[in-house]
Amino acid sequence: MPKYLIEREIPGAGKLSAQELQAVSQKSCSVLQRLGPQIQWVQSYVTDDRVYCVYIAPNEEAVRKHAQKGGFPANRISRIRTVIDPTTAD
């Protein structure tokens, strides 16, 4: 199943409290439960004004549907073609 990187522009994201991040996470998980097992949230990285999320989904449309139903921005969705790390150099 393809993986996607979603860039969400959220001004002040890096200043969100633990409780605010928990609420956003709970909402995301609630939407994912309703959409079914074909879309999965892997993890997210929070920076000052953006959140970068990794999802497993059958297609980009499923990722967009999650964003719309959850009220989350999805400013850019990119399919991850491969993953490299330091062991790739070996």
Order of alpha helices (4+ residues) and beta strands (2+ residues): beta-alpha-beta-beta-alpha-beta
